[in-house]
Amino acid sequence: MKLRIVLALLFVFGVSGCVKHPPAVNDDTIVSSTVDGVKLTYRHAITPPTEFHPINEEYRALYKASVMSRPDFGGNVVRYLDNGGTYQVLGRVQDYWMAVAEQGKDELIGYVPLRAVVKSDLYDATLRKDRPRKRRAAAKKTNCVSVDNNSQACKNTNSGTWIIQ
């Protein structure tokens, strides 16, 4: 009887050791979810959006923007965009943030504000438009009046004195 119990326990412990346990989930584990009918793949550290409007176009970064783990400034900084770098914008998410992926890839790397990126074909025009323009020098105002029809008096704008010429 005791031998049967010992053999039964050995069998149970032997079989339980063969059960395959799922791998531990960490921040770099790739997960996926469906939002508004679109399947998104991303790292576990990224929070999936609550709403999603697909764009799937190439955009360029206007500055070295922070890529956030969720679509607001309360998330963690995942990485930074390269200034002028080309990225794939997967879509627009809540509060007008953009879901960004590496160029030519579909894996979501994070979220950037709407003004951090611009369509690739509008990039050069946007930079030209944003450059500061040279100011024209204001035309010097002459404050002159004629005196005795053959001379004139002009006011010096710096000192406020009148000079007869």
Beta strands, then each sheet from edge to edge (+ up, - down):
strand 1: 30-35
strand 2: 38-43
strand 3: 52-61
strand 4: 66-68
strand 5: 77-80
strand 6: 86-93
strand 7: 97-102
strand 8: 107-113
strand 9: 117-119
strand 10: 143-147
strand 11: 151-155
strand 12: 162-164
sheet 1: 1+ 2- 8- 7+ 6- 3+ 9-
sheet 2: 4+ 5-
sheet 3: 10+ 11- 12+
end
